[in-house]
Amino acid sequence: MAAALREWLPGRSWAEVRKLLKARRVMLSGNLCSDPARRLKLQDVVKVLPQPMAPPPSEKDVRILYLDSQVVVIEKPSGVTSTRHSEEAHWPARRKQIQPTLDEMLPAIIARREKQRGKGKIRSVRAVHRLDRETSGVMVFARTPAAEKHLAQQFRKHTTQRRYLAIAHGSVKMQTLQSRLVRDRGDGRRGSTKLPNTGKHSITHVKPLERLGQYTLVECRPETGRTHQIRIHLAEAGHPLCGERIYIQPLFQPPRKDLSGAPRLALHAAALTFEHPKTGDAMHYETPLPTDLREFLTRLKAEPKGTGEDSVDRKF
């Protein structure tokens, strides 16, 4: 990363480039990058910010909604990754502490809750689903191998129920979006394909809740749980999410800009229903929009209303 920045920023010294990274002013494909040695891929997007990014959430920002010996249900704050990416698994502990993941933070949070800290080895938690770094909302983690197997099966069979709130560009209509999603749509990004027997079948039910001038507050209920499914489906339908950085640009089309002023990706996992892995009881949890998205929503409501689809198109 440091070598690439020096090439793109003529006149900057190695020390100045490292200072940019340390000061939290470099983003890599929508995520903070503070590693000078990070290797770049062809599809990566690097952005140098005029101001430092806010520090990542800490343990005090993670709220436990439910806890027992089998599961822990939490409200994930925006700005933290659910689990460590495979290429980061070999990082030393000191490096991981700079930007901890949710599953790394949770054991200490639970230990404090159960007053177990200092009383032996802290049990780890097991991820059974994920939310993107910028996405906030309800998540469940397993605390035992048996609970992990049971919960993972529910997500795999799509028997869980999930409801998301999102703020998207344009006038979104009630619809069901279906496609087959692939890892590479042709430019290194995930997307839909029309090739037969290729990709994974994906279904998202979309319901508009409130028209906000040139934007719409929508409810999304995914039947399937593919990576970035809601973001891709809405973007391909012509309604990328506010704050979107990856799927704002359609395949093989001119770049577009998001001028909404969203503080981050406007996506929140508002509700989750699953079966308790031991008792079989239906577990249902909901969380309202967090402060940053509520304030963004309030600002959009206060803005002058657009004049129709032409004004929507000019927002890109």
Secondary structure as a PSIPRED ss2 file (coil, helix, strand):
# PSIPRED VFORMAT (PSIPRED V4.0)

   1 M C   1.000  0.000  0.000
   2 A H   0.000  1.000  0.000
   3 A H   0.000  1.000  0.000
   4 A H   0.000  1.000  0.000
   5 L H   0.000  1.000  0.000
   6 R H   0.000  1.000  0.000
   7 E H   0.000  1.000  0.000
   8 W H   0.000  1.000  0.000
   9 L C   1.000  0.000  0.000
  10 P C   1.000  0.000  0.000
  11 G C   1.000  0.000  0.000
  12 R C   1.000  0.000  0.000
  13 S C   1.000  0.000  0.000
  14 W H   0.000  1.000  0.000
  15 A H   0.000  1.000  0.000
  16 E H   0.000  1.000  0.000
  17 V H   0.000  1.000  0.000
  18 R H   0.000  1.000  0.000
  19 K H   0.000  1.000  0.000
  20 L H   0.000  1.000  0.000
  21 L H   0.000  1.000  0.000
  22 K H   0.000  1.000  0.000
  23 A C   1.000  0.000  0.000
  24 R C   1.000  0.000  0.000
  25 R C   1.000  0.000  0.000
  26 V E   0.000  0.000  1.000
  27 M E   0.000  0.000  1.000
  28 L E   0.000  0.000  1.000
  29 S C   1.000  0.000  0.000
  30 G C   1.000  0.000  0.000
  31 N E   0.000  0.000  1.000
  32 L E   0.000  0.000  1.000
  33 C C   1.000  0.000  0.000
  34 S C   1.000  0.000  0.000
  35 D C   1.000  0.000  0.000
  36 P C   1.000  0.000  0.000
  37 A C   1.000  0.000  0.000
  38 R C   1.000  0.000  0.000
  39 R C   1.000  0.000  0.000
  40 L C   1.000  0.000  0.000
  41 K C   1.000  0.000  0.000
  42 L C   1.000  0.000  0.000
  43 Q C   1.000  0.000  0.000
  44 D C   1.000  0.000  0.000
  45 V C   1.000  0.000  0.000
  46 V E   0.000  0.000  1.000
  47 K E   0.000  0.000  1.000
  48 V E   0.000  0.000  1.000
  49 L C   1.000  0.000  0.000
  50 P C   1.000  0.000  0.000
  51 Q C   1.000  0.000  0.000
  52 P C   1.000  0.000  0.000
  53 M C   1.000  0.000  0.000
  54 A C   1.000  0.000  0.000
  55 P C   1.000  0.000  0.000
  56 P C   1.000  0.000  0.000
  57 P C   1.000  0.000  0.000
  58 S C   1.000  0.000  0.000
  59 E H   0.000  1.000  0.000
  60 K H   0.000  1.000  0.000
  61 D H   0.000  1.000  0.000
  62 V C   1.000  0.000  0.000
  63 R E   0.000  0.000  1.000
  64 I E   0.000  0.000  1.000
  65 L E   0.000  0.000  1.000
  66 Y E   0.000  0.000  1.000
  67 L E   0.000  0.000  1.000
  68 D C   1.000  0.000  0.000
  69 S C   1.000  0.000  0.000
  70 Q C   1.000  0.000  0.000
  71 V E   0.000  0.000  1.000
  72 V E   0.000  0.000  1.000
  73 V E   0.000  0.000  1.000
  74 I E   0.000  0.000  1.000
  75 E E   0.000  0.000  1.000
  76 K E   0.000  0.000  1.000
  77 P C   1.000  0.000  0.000
  78 S C   1.000  0.000  0.000
  79 G C   1.000  0.000  0.000
  80 V C   1.000  0.000  0.000
  81 T C   1.000  0.000  0.000
  82 S C   1.000  0.000  0.000
  83 T C   1.000  0.000  0.000
  84 R C   1.000  0.000  0.000
  85 H C   1.000  0.000  0.000
  86 S H   0.000  1.000  0.000
  87 E H   0.000  1.000  0.000
  88 E H   0.000  1.000  0.000
  89 A C   1.000  0.000  0.000
  90 H C   1.000  0.000  0.000
  91 W C   1.000  0.000  0.000
  92 P C   1.000  0.000  0.000
  93 A H   0.000  1.000  0.000
  94 R H   0.000  1.000  0.000
  95 R H   0.000  1.000  0.000
  96 K H   0.000  1.000  0.000
  97 Q H   0.000  1.000  0.000
  98 I H   0.000  1.000  0.000
  99 Q C   1.000  0.000  0.000
 100 P C   1.000  0.000  0.000
 101 T C   1.000  0.000  0.000
 102 L H   0.000  1.000  0.000
 103 D H   0.000  1.000  0.000
 104 E H   0.000  1.000  0.000
 105 M H   0.000  1.000  0.000
 106 L H   0.000  1.000  0.000
 107 P H   0.000  1.000  0.000
 108 A H   0.000  1.000  0.000
 109 I H   0.000  1.000  0.000
 110 I H   0.000  1.000  0.000
 111 A H   0.000  1.000  0.000
 112 R H   0.000  1.000  0.000
 113 R H   0.000  1.000  0.000
 114 E C   1.000  0.000  0.000
 115 K C   1.000  0.000  0.000
 116 Q C   1.000  0.000  0.000
 117 R C   1.000  0.000  0.000
 118 G C   1.000  0.000  0.000
 119 K C   1.000  0.000  0.000
 120 G C   1.000  0.000  0.000
 121 K C   1.000  0.000  0.000
 122 I C   1.000  0.000  0.000
 123 R C   1.000  0.000  0.000
 124 S C   1.000  0.000  0.000
 125 V C   1.000  0.000  0.000
 126 R E   0.000  0.000  1.000
 127 A E   0.000  0.000  1.000
 128 V C   1.000  0.000  0.000
 129 H C   1.000  0.000  0.000
 130 R C   1.000  0.000  0.000
 131 L C   1.000  0.000  0.000
 132 D C   1.000  0.000  0.000
 133 R C   1.000  0.000  0.000
 134 E C   1.000  0.000  0.000
 135 T C   1.000  0.000  0.000
 136 S E   0.000  0.000  1.000
 137 G E   0.000  0.000  1.000
 138 V E   0.000  0.000  1.000
 139 M E   0.000  0.000  1.000
 140 V E   0.000  0.000  1.000
 141 F E   0.000  0.000  1.000
 142 A E   0.000  0.000  1.000
 143 R C   1.000  0.000  0.000
 144 T C   1.000  0.000  0.000
 145 P H   0.000  1.000  0.000
 146 A H   0.000  1.000  0.000
 147 A H   0.000  1.000  0.000
 148 E H   0.000  1.000  0.000
 149 K H   0.000  1.000  0.000
 150 H H   0.000  1.000  0.000
 151 L H   0.000  1.000  0.000
 152 A H   0.000  1.000  0.000
 153 Q H   0.000  1.000  0.000
 154 Q H   0.000  1.000  0.000
 155 F H   0.000  1.000  0.000
 156 R H   0.000  1.000  0.000
 157 K H   0.000  1.000  0.000
 158 H C   1.000  0.000  0.000
 159 T C   1.000  0.000  0.000
 160 T C   1.000  0.000  0.000
 161 Q E   0.000  0.000  1.000
 162 R E   0.000  0.000  1.000
 163 R E   0.000  0.000  1.000
 164 Y E   0.000  0.000  1.000
 165 L E   0.000  0.000  1.000
 166 A E   0.000  0.000  1.000
 167 I E   0.000  0.000  1.000
 168 A E   0.000  0.000  1.000
 169 H E   0.000  0.000  1.000
 170 G C   1.000  0.000  0.000
 171 S C   1.000  0.000  0.000
 172 V C   1.000  0.000  0.000
 173 K C   1.000  0.000  0.000
 174 M C   1.000  0.000  0.000
 175 Q E   0.000  0.000  1.000
 176 T E   0.000  0.000  1.000
 177 L E   0.000  0.000  1.000
 178 Q E   0.000  0.000  1.000
 179 S E   0.000  0.000  1.000
 180 R E   0.000  0.000  1.000
 181 L E   0.000  0.000  1.000
 182 V E   0.000  0.000  1.000
 183 R C   1.000  0.000  0.000
 184 D C   1.000  0.000  0.000
 185 R C   1.000  0.000  0.000
 186 G C   1.000  0.000  0.000
 187 D C   1.000  0.000  0.000
 188 G C   1.000  0.000  0.000
 189 R C   1.000  0.000  0.000
 190 R C   1.000  0.000  0.000
 191 G E   0.000  0.000  1.000
 192 S E   0.000  0.000  1.000
 193 T E   0.000  0.000  1.000
 194 K C   1.000  0.000  0.000
 195 L C   1.000  0.000  0.000
 196 P C   1.000  0.000  0.000
 197 N C   1.000  0.000  0.000
 198 T C   1.000  0.000  0.000
 199 G C   1.000  0.000  0.000
 200 K E   0.000  0.000  1.000
 201 H E   0.000  0.000  1.000
 202 S E   0.000  0.000  1.000
 203 I E   0.000  0.000  1.000
 204 T E   0.000  0.000  1.000
 205 H E   0.000  0.000  1.000
 206 V E   0.000  0.000  1.000
 207 K E   0.000  0.000  1.000
 208 P E   0.000  0.000  1.000
 209 L E   0.000  0.000  1.000
 210 E E   0.000  0.000  1.000
 211 R E   0.000  0.000  1.000
 212 L E   0.000  0.000  1.000
 213 G C   1.000  0.000  0.000
 214 Q C   1.000  0.000  0.000
 215 Y E   0.000  0.000  1.000
 216 T E   0.000  0.000  1.000
 217 L E   0.000  0.000  1.000
 218 V E   0.000  0.000  1.000
 219 E E   0.000  0.000  1.000
 220 C E   0.000  0.000  1.000
 221 R E   0.000  0.000  1.000
 222 P E   0.000  0.000  1.000
 223 E C   1.000  0.000  0.000
 224 T C   1.000  0.000  0.000
 225 G C   1.000  0.000  0.000
 226 R C   1.000  0.000  0.000
 227 T C   1.000  0.000  0.000
 228 H C   1.000  0.000  0.000
 229 Q H   0.000  1.000  0.000
 230 I H   0.000  1.000  0.000
 231 R H   0.000  1.000  0.000
 232 I H   0.000  1.000  0.000
 233 H H   0.000  1.000  0.000
 234 L H   0.000  1.000  0.000
 235 A H   0.000  1.000  0.000
 236 E H   0.000  1.000  0.000
 237 A C   1.000  0.000  0.000
 238 G C   1.000  0.000  0.000
 239 H C   1.000  0.000  0.000
 240 P C   1.000  0.000  0.000
 241 L E   0.000  0.000  1.000
 242 C C   1.000  0.000  0.000
 243 G C   1.000  0.000  0.000
 244 E C   1.000  0.000  0.000
 245 R C   1.000  0.000  0.000
 246 I C   1.000  0.000  0.000
 247 Y C   1.000  0.000  0.000
 248 I C   1.000  0.000  0.000
 249 Q C   1.000  0.000  0.000
 250 P C   1.000  0.000  0.000
 251 L C   1.000  0.000  0.000
 252 F C   1.000  0.000  0.000
 253 Q C   1.000  0.000  0.000
 254 P C   1.000  0.000  0.000
 255 P C   1.000  0.000  0.000
 256 R C   1.000  0.000  0.000
 257 K C   1.000  0.000  0.000
 258 D C   1.000  0.000  0.000
 259 L C   1.000  0.000  0.000
 260 S C   1.000  0.000  0.000
 261 G C   1.000  0.000  0.000
 262 A C   1.000  0.000  0.000
 263 P C   1.000  0.000  0.000
 264 R C   1.000  0.000  0.000
 265 L C   1.000  0.000  0.000
 266 A C   1.000  0.000  0.000
 267 L E   0.000  0.000  1.000
 268 H E   0.000  0.000  1.000
 269 A E   0.000  0.000  1.000
 270 A E   0.000  0.000  1.000
 271 A E   0.000  0.000  1.000
 272 L E   0.000  0.000  1.000
 273 T E   0.000  0.000  1.000
 274 F E   0.000  0.000  1.000
 275 E E   0.000  0.000  1.000
 276 H C   1.000  0.000  0.000
 277 P C   1.000  0.000  0.000
 278 K C   1.000  0.000  0.000
 279 T C   1.000  0.000  0.000
 280 G C   1.000  0.000  0.000
 281 D C   1.000  0.000  0.000
 282 A E   0.000  0.000  1.000
 283 M E   0.000  0.000  1.000
 284 H E   0.000  0.000  1.000
 285 Y E   0.000  0.000  1.000
 286 E E   0.000  0.000  1.000
 287 T C   1.000  0.000  0.000
 288 P C   1.000  0.000  0.000
 289 L C   1.000  0.000  0.000
 290 P C   1.000  0.000  0.000
 291 T H   0.000  1.000  0.000
 292 D H   0.000  1.000  0.000
 293 L H   0.000  1.000  0.000
 294 R H   0.000  1.000  0.000
 295 E H   0.000  1.000  0.000
 296 F H   0.000  1.000  0.000
 297 L H   0.000  1.000  0.000
 298 T H   0.000  1.000  0.000
 299 R H   0.000  1.000  0.000
 300 L H   0.000  1.000  0.000
 301 K H   0.000  1.000  0.000
 302 A H   0.000  1.000  0.000
 303 E C   1.000  0.000  0.000
 304 P C   1.000  0.000  0.000
 305 K C   1.000  0.000  0.000
 306 G C   1.000  0.000  0.000
 307 T C   1.000  0.000  0.000
 308 G C   1.000  0.000  0.000
 309 E H   0.000  1.000  0.000
 310 D H   0.000  1.000  0.000
 311 S H   0.000  1.000  0.000
 312 V H   0.000  1.000  0.000
 313 D H   0.000  1.000  0.000
 314 R H   0.000  1.000  0.000
 315 K C   1.000  0.000  0.000
 316 F C   1.000  0.000  0.000
